[in-house]
Amino acid sequence: MTKILAFAGSARRESCNKQLVKFAAERARQQGADVTLIDLRDFEMPLYHGDLEESEGQPEAATRLFDLMKQHKGYLIACPEYNSSITPLLKNTIDWLSRPREGEPHMAAFAGKVAALLSASPGGLGGIRGLVTVRSILGNIGVHVVPKQFALSGANDAFDESGTLKDDKAVKQVDGVVKQLVITTAKLGES
């Protein structure tokens, strides 16, 4: 079964990106994937810098997340947009998890993995500008990012009380992204 790790690059409790990734994770389960939904708040890490890594080593939370990521072939990521770019939380997470680890292949948490990107924002562009940066970073560290992506505009009013997207067109777009992730992850997992 295709194993996918789903998370949002936001620490906010009421994040619309957390709502979106939760919805998308359920759609991936309906398409036959084994999905683990996590909250990056549960993996708190200090701001990465080399001196800290040298003196204290890898944070325990980074090691836990690294081990979890190695168990999954695909990533479903909802990425908030901060000033047209990636959030500090998501960037810091990537920075810690991309560090070399003794006994592990180079970029073991990323190389050969598959990712699908989503974003949500109250604004009219839905956070799509930030996805350019996330796609570039992930691609540069060996992640195959599927071509389809989805940006949800007007996200504050996009979900009903049960957490389901109200707009059928948006649901179909999420399904398209998720389907591409599930199929690509399954195919690459066979090789």
Residue, then its C-alpha position, 0 to 999 in steps of 0.5 A: m500500500t502507498k504510504i503518504l505522510a501529510f502535513a501543513g507548513s503552519a503551526r497555527r491551531e486554526s490554520c486553513n492549510k491544516q484544514l486543507v491537508k486534513f481534507a486532502a489526506e482523507r481523499a487520499r485514503q479514499q483512493g487507497a493510500d495509507v496516510t499518516l497526518i501529522d502536525l509540525r507543532d509536535f516536532e518543535m525544533p530550534l532555528y537551524h544553524g551549524d554551530l548549534e548542530e555541532s555543539e548539540g547534535q540533531p534535535e530529538a524532534a528532528t530525529r523522530l520526524f526523520d525516522l517517520m519520513k523514511q517510512h513514507k514514500g510520498y508527502l502531501i504538503a499544504c504550504p502557507e504563503y509568507n510574503s510570497s514564499i515558504t514559511p519559516l517553519l517549513k523551511n527550518t524543518i527541511d533544513w534540519l531533516s536535510r542534514p547528513r546523518e551517520g549511517e544514512p544515505h545522503m538526503a535520506a528523508f527526501a531523495g527519491k520521495v514524491a510530493a504533492l503541494l497544496s496551499a490555502s489563503p484567505g486572499g485571492l491567489g490562494g497562496i500559490r506564489g509560495l508554492v514556487t519556492v517550495r517546489s524549487i527547494l524540494g526538487n533541489i534535494g531530490v524530491h519528485v514534485v508532481p506537476k499538479q498542485f492546488a491553491l485554495s483562495g477565500a479559504n476562510d469560508a471554503f469549508d463547512e462545519s465538518g471540514t469538507l470543501k464546499d465547492d465541488k470544483a475545488v474538491k475535484q481539483v484536490d482529488g486530481v492532485v491527490k490522485q497524481l500523488v498516489i499513482t506516482t508514489a505507487k509507481l516509483g515505489e515499485s522501481 
